[in-house]
Amino acid sequence: MYKPKRIWEWFLTVLNQRPILITILTGTAVYSVALLASVIAVIVSNFGILYSLVCLVGAALVLGYHWVMSRYQTASVVAQFIHLSGALFFMWIALAMPIRLGLLMD
């Protein structure tokens, strides 16, 4: 029962001791999964509602990653700003692309 709490505390400790290393490792993993979800959405659907939903899930995953990093990384205010602004930019792209593609395809 206490193991998840210990893992979370360990993660927060490592995050604040080595923020750049954790950012690179976790960021690469999260962005890879989000990109894979977007590629699968393009292959499976023809830019319909399923495409938008899968891209939204990928964007929400990245947004959640950036929120956790900006919330719990207390060692650097600049790093917090970079994470949150990156998340907002990615979410904007993920939401704007289906709309723009829909306008271009009509």
GROMACS elastic network, one bead per residue, 0.5 to 0.9 nm:
[ bonds ]
;  ai    aj funct       b0    kb
    1     4     6  0.69331   500
    1     5     6  0.79845   500
    2     5     6  0.53370   500
    2     6     6  0.63344   500
    2     7     6  0.88237   500
    3     6     6  0.50559   500
    3     7     6  0.61917   500
    3     8     6  0.86046   500
    4     7     6  0.50443   500
    4     8     6  0.60983   500
    4     9     6  0.85566   500
    5     8     6  0.51001   500
    5     9     6  0.61424   500
    5    10     6  0.85314   500
    6     9     6  0.50573   500
    6    10     6  0.60260   500
    6    11     6  0.85172   500
    7    10     6  0.50211   500
    7    11     6  0.61084   500
    7    12     6  0.86540   500
    8    11     6  0.50387   500
    8    12     6  0.62312   500
    8    13     6  0.86099   500
    9    12     6  0.51275   500
    9    13     6  0.61549   500
    9    14     6  0.86446   500
   10    13     6  0.50787   500
   10    14     6  0.61781   500
   10    15     6  0.84165   500
   11    14     6  0.51846   500
   11    15     6  0.58727   500
   11    16     6  0.86128   500
   12    16     6  0.62376   500
   12    17     6  0.85353   500
   12    72     6  0.68132   500
   12    73     6  0.74933   500
   13    16     6  0.54128   500
   13    17     6  0.61582   500
   13    18     6  0.85695   500
   14    18     6  0.57726   500
   14    19     6  0.74938   500
   14    22     6  0.76236   500
   15    18     6  0.54483   500
   15    20     6  0.83003   500
   15    21     6  0.82314   500
   15    22     6  0.59191   500
   15    23     6  0.80376   500
   15    69     6  0.83201   500
   15    72     6  0.80317   500
   15    73     6  0.63576   500
   15    74     6  0.88096   500
   15    75     6  0.86498   500
   16    19     6  0.54404   500
   16    22     6  0.89388   500
   16    72     6  0.81333   500
   16    73     6  0.57007   500
   16    74     6  0.64379   500
   16    75     6  0.54903   500
   16    76     6  0.84790   500
   17    75     6  0.77904   500
   18    21     6  0.55808   500
   18    22     6  0.63121   500
   18    23     6  0.85442   500
   19    22     6  0.53247   500
   19    23     6  0.59183   500
   19    24     6  0.86000   500
   19    73     6  0.72271   500
   19    75     6  0.76577   500
   19    76     6  0.83700   500
   19    79     6  0.82736   500
   20    23     6  0.50208   500
   20    24     6  0.61602   500
   20    25     6  0.86537   500
   20    79     6  0.87513   500
   21    24     6  0.52568   500
   21    25     6  0.62118   500
   21    26     6  0.85293   500
   22    25     6  0.51858   500
   22    26     6  0.58186   500
   22    27     6  0.77936   500
   23    26     6  0.55146   500
   23    27     6  0.54047   500
   23    28     6  0.80499   500
   23    69     6  0.79004   500
   24    27     6  0.52031   500
   24    28     6  0.58938   500
   24    29     6  0.85736   500
   25    28     6  0.54051   500
   25    29     6  0.64434   500
   25    30     6  0.88228   500
   26    29     6  0.51334   500
   26    30     6  0.60886   500
   26    31     6  0.84643   500
   26    65     6  0.83317   500
   27    30     6  0.52011   500
   27    31     6  0.59123   500
   27    32     6  0.82735   500
   27    62     6  0.83575   500
   27    65     6  0.77000   500
   27    66     6  0.85801   500
   28    31     6  0.53483   500
   28    32     6  0.59550   500
   28    33     6  0.86494   500
   29    32     6  0.51784   500
   29    33     6  0.63417   500
   29    34     6  0.87340   500
   30    33     6  0.52714   500
   30    34     6  0.62454   500
   30    35     6  0.86208   500
   30    58     6  0.88334   500
   30    61     6  0.72018   500
   30    62     6  0.63096   500
   30    65     6  0.72623   500
   31    34     6  0.50063   500
   31    35     6  0.59948   500
   31    36     6  0.84440   500
   31    58     6  0.83269   500
   31    61     6  0.85110   500
   31    62     6  0.65583   500
   32    35     6  0.51096   500
   32    36     6  0.60468   500
   32    37     6  0.85636   500
   33    36     6  0.50287   500
   33    37     6  0.61533   500
   33    38     6  0.86659   500
   33    58     6  0.73722   500
   33    61     6  0.86360   500
   34    37     6  0.50802   500
   34    38     6  0.63016   500
   34    39     6  0.87251   500
   34    55     6  0.77543   500
   34    57     6  0.78471   500
   34    59     6  0.66829   500
   34    60     6  0.88334   500
   34    61     6  0.69219   500
   34    62     6  0.69671   500
   35    38     6  0.50479   500
   35    39     6  0.61852   500
   35    40     6  0.85822   500
   35    55     6  0.86513   500
   35    58     6  0.71758   500
   36    39     6  0.50794   500
   36    40     6  0.61163   500
   36    41     6  0.84982   500
   36    58     6  0.84939   500
   37    40     6  0.51451   500
   37    41     6  0.61310   500
   37    42     6  0.87579   500
   37    54     6  0.63908   500
   37    55     6  0.67844   500
   37    57     6  0.80625   500
   37    58     6  0.60716   500
   38    42     6  0.63168   500
   38    43     6  0.87280   500
   38    51     6  0.76809   500
   38    54     6  0.65166   500
   38    55     6  0.52550   500
   38    56     6  0.88617   500
   38    57     6  0.89836   500
   38    58     6  0.68131   500
   39    42     6  0.51392   500
   39    43     6  0.62735   500
   39    44     6  0.86141   500
   39    55     6  0.89042   500
   40    43     6  0.50855   500
   40    44     6  0.59622   500
   40    45     6  0.84202   500
   40    51     6  0.86779   500
   40    54     6  0.83832   500
   41    44     6  0.52394   500
   41    45     6  0.59118   500
   41    46     6  0.83637   500
   41    47     6  0.80040   500
   41    50     6  0.70559   500
   41    52     6  0.80714   500
   41    53     6  0.86203   500
   41    54     6  0.59885   500
   41    55     6  0.70295   500
   42    45     6  0.56725   500
   42    46     6  0.65805   500
   42    47     6  0.67510   500
   42    51     6  0.64162   500
   43    46     6  0.76250   500
   44    50     6  0.84558   500
   44    51     6  0.79272   500
   45    48     6  0.63001   500
   45    49     6  0.84108   500
   45    50     6  0.65172   500
   45    51     6  0.59410   500
   46    49     6  0.89490   500
   46    50     6  0.85986   500
   46    51     6  0.72476   500
   47    50     6  0.74052   500
   47    51     6  0.51615   500
   47    52     6  0.70568   500
   47    98     6  0.69552   500
   47   101     6  0.80866   500
   47   102     6  0.76734   500
   48    51     6  0.53816   500
   48    52     6  0.66126   500
   48    53     6  0.88974   500
   48    98     6  0.86098   500
   48   102     6  0.89891   500
   49    52     6  0.51140   500
   49    53     6  0.61722   500
   49    54     6  0.86665   500
   50    53     6  0.51123   500
   50    54     6  0.61207   500
   50    55     6  0.84783   500
   51    54     6  0.53568   500
   51    55     6  0.61061   500
   51    56     6  0.84377   500
   51    98     6  0.79963   500
   52    55     6  0.52038   500
   52    56     6  0.59878   500
   52    57     6  0.86338   500
   52    94     6  0.84285   500
   52    95     6  0.77713   500
   52    98     6  0.64413   500
   53    57     6  0.61913   500
   53    58     6  0.86784   500
   54    57     6  0.50291   500
   54    58     6  0.62903   500
   54    59     6  0.86080   500
   55    58     6  0.50412   500
   55    59     6  0.61109   500
   55    60     6  0.84963   500
   55    94     6  0.62081   500
   55    95     6  0.78404   500
   55    98     6  0.87421   500
   56    60     6  0.59513   500
   56    61     6  0.84740   500
   56    91     6  0.79499   500
   56    94     6  0.65813   500
   56    95     6  0.69503   500
   57    60     6  0.50056   500
   57    61     6  0.61227   500
   57    62     6  0.87045   500
   58    61     6  0.51206   500
   58    62     6  0.64576   500
   58    63     6  0.86434   500
   58    94     6  0.82930   500
   59    62     6  0.51354   500
   59    63     6  0.60368   500
   59    64     6  0.85259   500
   59    87     6  0.82056   500
   59    90     6  0.66623   500
   59    91     6  0.53752   500
   59    92     6  0.88239   500
   59    93     6  0.87540   500
   59    94     6  0.61347   500
   59    95     6  0.82790   500
   60    64     6  0.59545   500
   60    65     6  0.84453   500
   60    87     6  0.89186   500
   60    91     6  0.73097   500
   61    64     6  0.51405   500
   61    65     6  0.62324   500
   61    66     6  0.87230   500
   62    66     6  0.62123   500
   62    67     6  0.85378   500
   62    87     6  0.64310   500
   62    90     6  0.76961   500
   62    91     6  0.80323   500
   63    66     6  0.51389   500
   63    67     6  0.60800   500
   63    68     6  0.86563   500
   63    84     6  0.79637   500
   63    86     6  0.85359   500
   63    88     6  0.71592   500
   63    90     6  0.77995   500
   63    91     6  0.69374   500
   64    68     6  0.61599   500
   64    69     6  0.85371   500
   64    87     6  0.82505   500
   65    68     6  0.52807   500
   65    69     6  0.62017   500
   65    70     6  0.86040   500
   65    83     6  0.86062   500
   65    87     6  0.81777   500
   66    69     6  0.50546   500
   66    70     6  0.59663   500
   66    71     6  0.83088   500
   66    80     6  0.84190   500
   66    82     6  0.88961   500
   66    83     6  0.51147   500
   66    84     6  0.56341   500
   66    85     6  0.86241   500
   66    86     6  0.75266   500
   66    87     6  0.56749   500
   66    88     6  0.89185   500
   67    70     6  0.51865   500
   67    71     6  0.58418   500
   67    72     6  0.84281   500
   67    80     6  0.87655   500
   67    83     6  0.74611   500
   67    84     6  0.64162   500
   67    87     6  0.78036   500
   68    71     6  0.51038   500
   68    72     6  0.59304   500
   68    73     6  0.79234   500
   69    72     6  0.55300   500
   69    73     6  0.54579   500
   69    74     6  0.89866   500
   69    79     6  0.86168   500
   69    80     6  0.69139   500
   69    83     6  0.67605   500
   69    84     6  0.83141   500
   70    73     6  0.55799   500
   70    74     6  0.78576   500
   70    77     6  0.83752   500
   70    79     6  0.72825   500
   70    81     6  0.70457   500
   70    82     6  0.82798   500
   70    83     6  0.58912   500
   70    84     6  0.62324   500
   71    74     6  0.74770   500
   71    80     6  0.73355   500
   72    75     6  0.89346   500
   72    80     6  0.87511   500
   73    76     6  0.68831   500
   73    77     6  0.82724   500
   73    79     6  0.78363   500
   73    80     6  0.67515   500
   74    77     6  0.69824   500
   74    79     6  0.89088   500
   74    80     6  0.78668   500
   75    79     6  0.82786   500
   75    80     6  0.89114   500
   76    79     6  0.52838   500
   76    80     6  0.65113   500
   76    81     6  0.89182   500
   77    80     6  0.50368   500
   77    81     6  0.63402   500
   77    82     6  0.87125   500
   78    81     6  0.51337   500
   78    82     6  0.62313   500
   78    83     6  0.87020   500
   79    82     6  0.50468   500
   79    83     6  0.61928   500
   79    84     6  0.86866   500
   80    83     6  0.52405   500
   80    84     6  0.62755   500
   80    85     6  0.85954   500
   81    84     6  0.52929   500
   81    85     6  0.59973   500
   81    86     6  0.83394   500
   82    85     6  0.53245   500
   82    86     6  0.59494   500
   82    87     6  0.85459   500
   83    86     6  0.51807   500
   83    87     6  0.62274   500
   83    88     6  0.88036   500
   84    87     6  0.50795   500
   84    88     6  0.63145   500
   84    89     6  0.86599   500
   85    88     6  0.51661   500
   85    89     6  0.61661   500
   85    90     6  0.86341   500
   86    89     6  0.51294   500
   86    90     6  0.61638   500
   86    91     6  0.85858   500
   87    90     6  0.51649   500
   87    91     6  0.61032   500
   87    92     6  0.85378   500
   88    91     6  0.51173   500
   88    92     6  0.61205   500
   88    93     6  0.86815   500
   89    92     6  0.51069   500
   89    93     6  0.63064   500
   89    94     6  0.86889   500
   90    93     6  0.51101   500
   90    94     6  0.61257   500
   90    95     6  0.86130   500
   91    94     6  0.50650   500
   91    95     6  0.61232   500
   91    96     6  0.83727   500
   92    95     6  0.52933   500
   92    96     6  0.58298   500
   92    97     6  0.83850   500
   93    96     6  0.51124   500
   93    97     6  0.58414   500
   93    98     6  0.89641   500
   94    97     6  0.57181   500
   94    98     6  0.73825   500
   95    98     6  0.63860   500
   95    99     6  0.71168   500
   96    99     6  0.52763   500
   96   100     6  0.60788   500
   96   101     6  0.85241   500
   97   100     6  0.50791   500
   97   101     6  0.59058   500
   97   102     6  0.83000   500
   98   101     6  0.50957   500
   98   102     6  0.59174   500
   98   103     6  0.85676   500
   99   102     6  0.50506   500
   99   103     6  0.62694   500
   99   104     6  0.86877   500
  100   103     6  0.50818   500
  100   104     6  0.61656   500
  100   105     6  0.85808   500
  101   104     6  0.50183   500
  101   105     6  0.60198   500
  101   106     6  0.87226   500
  102   105     6  0.51980   500
  102   106     6  0.64432   500
  103   106     6  0.55635   500
